[in-house]
Amino acid sequence: MPLFRITNDPRPYAWGSRTAIAELRGVEPSGEPEAELWLGTHPGSPARVVGADATLTEAIAAEGGENLPYLLKLLAAASPLSLQAHPTAEQAQRGFEREEAAGIPVDAPHRNYRDRSPKPEVILAVSERFEALCGFRDPVESSAAIRELADGDPSLEDLAARVERGPLRDVFEWLITRGDGVQELVATAQRLAEAGDGAAADTVRLLAAKYPGDPGVVIALLLNRVALRRGEALFLPAGNIHAYLNGLGIELMTASDNVLRGGLTPKHVDVAELLGVLDFTPGPPPRIVPEQVDTGVDAFRPDGVEFELVRAREGGTFVAPGGSVALCIAGNAEVRTDATELTLSQGEAVYLSRGESARVHAAPHGEVVVASKR
């Protein structure tokens, strides 16, 4: 059968929204946080074939195929995620083999590398607003924001001067390791933000409400804060430090679960490993300008990765290759092969077998995204 309807259960991470994923799928909320819904073959949460007692992994294997090299997710953040970065392919391979040799269980909370793969990712906004921190910004901009928050406070003025002098790696390491004066600095930033105005104060208030006293509250002032509108996207390559703050989005990445955390979390933070992974090069937010494939059809194809995300809306039509996953995120969409045709309602997903191709059509008020290998 060339088309498999697929589904999954949302993962109940604490930062997840209690309503957003359920509303998109048209089902009753579970009452628990619903953070991510995985549509792929990753062993952490493989999708299930609707109407069959089988996972997508098993269905593909029965056809003689292999696991998908990418992972498509629905992601719904009601509060900030941890600051994090992902390794390169070489770093992931070395790290995985090192931890395997050390006998660290793959599911151990202090394990850094759960597989051998890198994890570059695209995030596409589905909600009308999706906010994130992503990448180190120009130190001049950071120091100006810190001084705006400081209102003459000497400890924050000193931080602004440190940022200007650089290097950023040294400033970050001092903060993340809670060096001399850092705890007092974080407390001061939080106090000033409570009565302050402007973007810096808003960022500190947002993060301190969830993670009071965490050095990530101040580290965030070194990063770009970006607000995406629906249909806009970011590409987060290896080494990019980032944290999603709030909103509903579509995430597409290689099929990996390798995460190096850098604050805003009670979970394990391996500072030495994180410092070896992070890219401290400052720059603007890593937005992706999509390629217009056809009327109503945009393709997000970041450089250096082997996957792509295509978005069709309001009558847009394109041909998807075999091995793709399609997810309808508004209205209705049609997926048609030579032998089979399916109509997807909002929140429904389908897998297209390898060796096939399909015409994907978004209804006049519909919207569908398709993940594929490039």
C-alpha positions in Angstrom: 0.0 0.0 0.0 1.6 3.3 -1.1 -0.1 5.5 1.5 -0.2 4.9 5.3 -2.2 7.1 7.6 -0.1 7.7 10.7 -0.5 9.1 14.2 1.1 9.2 17.6 0.6 10.3 21.2 2.0 13.7 22.3 5.0 13.7 24.6 4.2 15.2 28.0 7.2 17.4 28.6 6.6 20.0 31.3 7.0 23.0 29.0 4.3 21.8 26.6 1.0 23.5 26.0 -2.1 21.8 27.4 -4.3 22.8 24.4 -2.4 23.8 21.2 -1.7 20.3 19.8 -5.1 19.0 20.7 -6.8 22.0 19.1 -4.9 21.5 15.8 -5.8 17.8 15.8 -9.4 18.4 16.7 -9.4 16.2 19.8 -10.0 16.6 23.5 -6.9 17.7 25.4 -5.5 15.1 27.7 -5.3 17.4 30.7 -1.5 17.0 30.7 1.2 19.1 29.0 1.4 18.1 25.3 4.8 19.3 24.0 5.8 17.3 20.9 4.1 14.9 18.6 6.6 12.8 16.6 5.9 11.6 13.0 8.7 9.4 12.0 10.6 6.2 12.9 12.8 7.5 15.7 12.9 4.7 18.4 12.1 7.3 21.1 8.5 7.6 19.9 7.8 5.9 16.5 4.6 6.9 14.8 1.8 4.3 14.5 -0.1 3.2 11.4 -3.8 4.0 11.8 -6.0 0.9 11.7 -3.1 -1.5 12.1 -1.3 -3.0 15.0 2.0 -1.7 13.8 4.4 1.2 14.1 5.6 3.1 11.0 9.0 1.5 11.6 7.5 -2.0 11.3 5.4 -1.1 8.3 8.4 0.3 6.4 10.5 -2.7 7.4 7.8 -5.0 6.0 8.2 -3.3 2.6 11.9 -3.9 2.8 12.7 -0.2 3.6 14.8 1.5 6.3 14.1 4.0 9.0 13.4 7.6 7.9 16.6 9.8 8.0 14.5 12.7 9.3 12.0 13.4 12.0 8.9 15.6 11.7 7.4 17.0 14.9 4.6 19.2 16.0 6.0 21.3 18.9 3.9 23.4 21.3 5.7 25.5 23.9 3.7 27.1 26.7 6.9 28.1 28.5 10.6 28.3 27.6 12.6 25.3 26.7 16.2 24.8 27.9 19.0 26.6 26.2 20.6 24.0 24.0 22.8 23.2 21.0 23.4 20.2 18.8 26.6 18.5 17.6 28.1 18.1 14.1 28.2 14.7 12.6 31.8 14.2 13.6 31.1 15.4 17.2 28.1 13.1 17.5 30.0 10.1 16.2 32.9 10.6 18.6 30.7 11.4 21.5 28.5 8.4 21.1 31.4 6.0 20.8 33.1 7.6 23.8 30.0 7.2 26.0 29.4 3.7 24.7 32.9 2.7 25.6 32.4 4.2 29.1 29.3 2.0 29.5 26.9 4.8 30.1 23.3 3.6 29.4 21.7 5.3 26.5 18.8 6.4 28.6 21.0 7.7 31.5 20.1 11.3 32.5 23.8 12.4 32.3 24.2 10.9 28.8 25.0 13.5 26.1 24.9 11.4 22.9 22.0 9.0 22.4 22.9 8.3 18.8 25.6 8.9 16.2 23.8 11.6 14.2 23.9 15.4 14.1 20.6 17.3 14.7 20.3 20.4 12.5 16.7 21.5 12.5 14.1 23.8 10.9 11.3 25.4 12.9 8.3 26.7 11.0 5.8 28.9 12.8 2.2 27.5 12.8 0.8 29.9 15.5 0.4 33.5 14.6 3.5 34.3 16.7 6.3 31.9 17.7 9.2 33.2 19.8 12.7 31.9 20.2 16.2 32.7 21.3 18.7 31.7 18.6 22.5 32.3 18.2 24.8 34.9 19.7 24.1 38.4 18.6 26.5 41.3 17.9 28.2 42.1 21.3 27.5 45.8 20.7 23.8 45.0 20.7 24.1 42.8 23.7 26.0 45.4 25.8 23.5 48.1 24.9 20.6 45.9 26.0 22.4 45.0 29.3 23.0 48.7 29.9 19.4 49.5 29.3 18.4 47.0 31.9 21.3 48.0 34.3 20.0 51.6 34.9 23.4 52.4 36.4 23.8 49.2 38.4 27.6 48.5 38.6 27.4 44.7 38.3 25.4 44.9 35.1 27.6 47.7 33.8 30.6 45.5 34.4 28.9 42.6 32.4 28.2 45.0 29.5 31.9 45.9 29.5 32.9 42.3 29.6 30.7 41.5 26.6 32.3 44.4 24.6 35.8 43.3 25.5 35.1 39.6 24.7 35.7 37.0 23.7 32.1 35.8 24.0 33.3 32.3 24.9 34.9 33.6 28.1 31.9 35.6 29.1 29.6 32.6 28.5 31.9 30.2 30.4 32.0 32.6 33.4 28.2 32.7 33.4 27.4 29.1 32.8 29.9 27.9 35.5 28.4 30.4 38.0 31.8 32.1 38.4 32.5 34.7 41.1 29.6 37.2 41.3 27.3 35.4 38.8 24.6 34.5 41.3 24.4 38.0 42.6 24.4 39.3 39.0 21.4 37.1 38.1 19.5 38.2 41.2 20.2 41.8 40.4 19.0 41.4 36.8 15.8 39.7 38.0 15.1 42.5 40.5 15.7 45.3 37.9 13.6 43.5 35.3 10.6 43.4 37.6 10.3 47.2 37.4 12.0 47.7 34.1 10.8 48.4 30.5 12.2 47.3 27.2 13.1 44.0 25.5 15.9 43.0 27.9 13.7 43.4 31.0 10.9 41.4 29.2 13.3 38.6 28.4 14.7 38.4 31.9 11.1 38.4 33.4 9.9 35.7 31.1 12.8 33.4 31.9 13.1 34.1 35.6 9.4 33.3 36.1 10.2 29.7 35.1 13.9 29.4 36.1 14.7 31.9 38.9 18.4 32.1 39.7 19.5 30.2 36.6 22.5 31.8 34.8 20.6 31.3 31.5 18.4 34.2 32.5 21.4 36.5 31.9 23.0 34.4 29.1 19.8 35.1 27.1 20.8 38.7 26.9 23.7 37.6 24.7 21.4 36.0 22.2 19.0 37.0 19.4 15.4 37.1 20.4 13.2 36.6 17.4 9.4 36.5 16.8 8.2 34.5 13.8 4.9 35.0 12.1 2.9 32.1 10.8 4.7 30.6 7.8 8.1 32.0 8.7 11.0 29.7 9.7 14.5 29.5 11.3 17.3 27.1 10.5 19.4 26.0 13.5 22.6 24.4 12.4 25.1 22.5 14.6 26.6 24.7 17.3 23.7 27.2 17.4 22.6 27.9 20.9 18.8 28.3 21.0 15.7 28.0 23.1 12.1 28.1 22.0 10.0 30.4 24.2 6.4 30.0 23.2 4.2 29.1 20.3 3.1 26.2 18.0 5.5 25.1 15.3 6.5 22.4 12.9 10.0 21.1 13.5 12.0 19.1 11.0 15.4 17.6 11.8 17.6 14.6 11.2 16.4 11.6 13.2 18.5 12.3 16.2 18.0 13.1 19.9 21.4 14.6 20.7 21.1 17.6 22.9 23.7 19.6 24.8 21.9 21.8 27.4 23.2 25.2 28.4 20.9 26.4 31.2 17.2 27.0 31.9 16.8 23.4 32.9 17.0 21.1 35.9 18.5 18.5 33.6 22.2 17.6 33.2 24.4 20.3 31.8 27.9 19.1 30.7 29.7 22.5 30.4 32.9 21.1 29.0 31.1 19.2 26.2 28.8 22.2 25.5 31.7 24.5 25.1 33.2 22.2 22.6 30.0 22.2 20.5 28.9 25.8 20.6 29.6 28.2 17.8 30.3 31.6 19.3 30.3 33.5 16.0 27.8 36.4 16.4 25.2 37.1 13.7 21.6 37.9 13.0 18.7 35.5 13.6 19.1 32.5 11.2 15.9 33.0 9.2 15.3 30.9 6.1 14.0 32.6 2.9 11.8 29.9 1.3 12.1 29.0 -2.4 8.8 29.5 -4.2 8.2 26.3 -6.1 4.8 27.2 -7.5 1.8 29.4 -6.6 1.0 28.7 -3.0 4.0 26.3 -2.6 7.2 27.2 -0.7 10.2 25.0 0.0 12.5 25.4 3.0 15.9 23.9 1.9 18.7 24.9 4.2 22.3 24.4 3.0 24.2 21.4 4.1 21.3 19.2 5.2 19.6 16.2 3.6 16.0 17.0 4.2 13.5 19.6 3.1 10.1 21.0 4.3 7.6 22.0 1.6 4.5 24.0 2.6 1.4 24.2 0.3 -1.6 26.4 1.0 -4.8 27.7 -0.5 -4.9 25.6 -3.7 -1.1 25.0 -4.0 -0.1 21.7 -5.6 3.2 19.8 -5.9 4.6 16.3 -6.4 6.1 14.7 -3.3 8.8 12.0 -3.6 8.5 8.6 -2.0 9.5 8.3 1.6 7.7 11.6 2.6 5.5 12.4 5.5 2.6 14.9 4.9 0.8 16.7 7.8 -2.3 18.8 7.2 -2.2 21.9 9.5 -5.3 23.7 8.3 -8.5 22.8 6.4 -8.1 19.9 4.1 -5.5 18.4 1.7 -5.5 15.6 -0.9 -2.6 13.1 -1.4 -2.9 11.1 -4.6 -0.8 8.4 -6.1 -1.6 6.4 -9.3 -3.4 3.8 -7.2 -4.6 5.6 -4.1 -6.1 8.9 -3.0 -6.5 10.1 0.6 -8.1 13.3 2.0 -6.4 14.7 5.1 -8.3 16.8 7.6 -6.5 19.2 9.8 -4.2 17.4 12.2 -4.0 14.2 10.1 -0.8 12.8 8.6 0.2 10.2 6.0 3.4 8.4 5.0 4.2 7.9 1.3 6.0 4.7 0.6 9.5 4.7 -1.0 9.5 4.2 -4.8 6.2 6.1 -5.1 5.4 9.7 -5.8 2.2 11.6 -4.9 0.4 14.7 -6.0 -0.2 16.8 -2.8 -2.9 19.5 -3.1 -4.0 21.9 -0.4 -7.7 22.8 -0.5 -8.7 26.5 -1.1 -8.6 27.1 2.7 -6.1 24.3 3.5 -2.5 24.1 4.4 -0.2 21.1 4.4 3.5 20.5 5.1 5.6 17.7 3.6 8.9 16.4 5.0 11.2 14.6 2.6 14.7 13.5 2.1 16.7 15.6 -0.4 
